[in-house]
Amino acid sequence: MGNTLACFAADKTEDPDGPAADSSVPVPVPRPSSPARRSSFFRRSFLSKEKDEGDPDEDSLVKEQAMAALMLLQQYQREGPAQYSRSASAVYHSQGKNKQVQGLPRSSTSRRKSFSNDHNHQHPPVDVAHNQVCLTDGLETDHFVLVHGGGFGAWCWYKMVALLRESGFRVEAVDLTGSGIQSTDTSSVKTMAQYVKPLVELLEKLGDGEKVILVGHDFGGACLSYVMELHPDKISKAVYVAAAMLRNGQSALDIFSQEEYQSLMMRQAQIFLYHDGNQKPPTAIDFEKSSLTDLLFHQCSLKDVTLALLSMRPVPFGPVMEKLSLSESKYGSVRRFYIVAREDRAIPSQLQEAMMKADAPEEVFFLKGADHSPFFSKPQALHRHLVDIARVPVKTTNQM
């Protein structure tokens, strides 16, 4: 949702230029997966080279290459296709103590590498059960609950749900009232209690002693703080991802309307809805879809931008204005972590850092090149940070 109600402050422009695209991700090497494609691959590899005029060894070289291709094809027909890893990242296979075999070159992605026993010298598929032992064994909880930001829905976490489940975690993404596929009219949501009711119900259904890791994005950060005050015993850690992290007595409006962090782009994108009449405060905030790509998704793929523009809904204004009552004994007892999106144009990194300076979390992580929607633009790096946070050990009595 970002700098909501920015129109109440003086204009202040920001640099519209985004960072250069991340060029560190390697291009995967194509591999044939069928006899026809493999044969075509061999022809391209060995027989489609330009001929150098005047080279007397040209014909013999071509013949040798053709024979090599034929031998490989015959081997393929006898033994069937080899199993290839689905990732271009490095893969290591266990061959006993201190022995590793390196596969393809390392990539710059942050997905955890899979480890499994070598079998017939082939690369097996990812072993989800094995990853679960590696990544979730011994944790206080392996259960994530993902909370969307203003205007978004549970749909925005689809990459993170898949990545975390592949790593062995249990994951739930919740639609807050009037969001996603939840059918309530947004303008009828007047209080924070109404807005976060689906999240509160989820927490109340947890078993005795069961805890979750809450992850909140954008206005979802304010929702995290609200439920931390209600059910601190149900929450192991709270993770704010480019999110509003409020102090006692603050509202999200107080955070987003600070003049020094105003955004002309945000003012131009927001549309206020007055379902209770123009003489009363707005009931919801909608967005001009044509402005959202540059504001929220300037590092995202076209497919993800299209999904977002088709799925976003207005933000209820009542919860945005509500000041939270947060106590040190409840809200303050939950461990907080913050993930900064460096290239965020909706909640600028300077505002994110100002919130952390006012109420410091336990640890801060940074997403280089991430826009306001890092679950789309930097899913691998965000996944890595969430796993790292999950693996932060429980504090002992001496550390508290």
Summary of the structure (lengths in Angstrom):
residues: 400
radius of gyration: 25.9
end to end distance: 34.6
largest distance: 90.4
contacts: 1237
relative contact order: 0.15
helix: 39%
strand: 15%
